[in-house]
Amino acid sequence: MTYERFAYVYDYLMRDAPYDQWLDMLISRMDRYGIVGKDILDLACGTGEFTIELAKHGFAVSGVDLSEEMLAVANGKAMNQRLSIPFFQQNMAELDGLGDYDCVTIFCDSLNYIREESDVPRTFKQVHSHLKTAGLFMFDVHSVYKMEHLFQNKTFAVNDEDVSYIWDCFPSGEPYSVEHDLSFFVLDRESGLYDRFDEYHYQRTYPIEQYKKWLEDAGFELLEILSDLEEEPVHDKTERILFVARKK
């Protein structure tokens, strides 16, 4: 999977992402569980939109992403807003030398982009090793329901003036997984022509009990499992599941 060109339309596609709600949820949980420090590690930070929001609210935040292109966009945004944010290109299953944090986040179902099952518990262990004692780990994932009923064999399309796309979803070989084939058409305002490029993405999720076991094995105490950003338990039609855990 590459994001070489996808990085530059990512913010357009994410324009309705609940960044403010993620921030509110993070602050509320830090208050609830007595986290007084301000050091945050934002994993899979993408183009840095949420990372920058954290910095604007007084957090000492670092961003990590696997994509050099995503990080280039993120760094450019931070510089334009005169924010000093360290960004690191690393695999979140192989974090190295980033220090200790009061809280680590992986939002926007980014964990589901990990292809190898063994890399999910490895990521949890890496997060654990980069948290201070009693530090918080917050992440969200697609539910099994969403993978099986809302993604597989579905087609989505958007026809806007500047960016249009066709998005086909197919079941993959592994349980609770999906392949995304996307074709983008981006307007070049100088020529008036549309530039097409294609992307392939893969996502995989797991049952809640599996995530719970991996968290426990990595040394976490599970504090909450929520139906996304709703203040309610997971239900049959939950599309995204939010986990809140604490380092033992």
LINMOWO-V147295 format. One line per field, one symbol per residue. phi: phi as a letter, one per 30 degrees, with the letter a starting at -180 (. if undefined). A space follows every 50 residues. Layout:
phi: ???
This chain:
phi: .bbeceedcedddcdcddedddddddddddddcidcdbdbccdhdididd edddddcjddcbcbadcdddddddddddddchccbdcbcbdddbdbicjc bdabbbcihdddddddeddddddedddedccdeidcbbabbddeedddcc cdicbbbbbcdcbbabbccbdcdddhbbcccbccbcdcddciccccbcbb bbbbbbdeddddddddddjccdcabbdhcddaddbdcdcbcccbbbdd
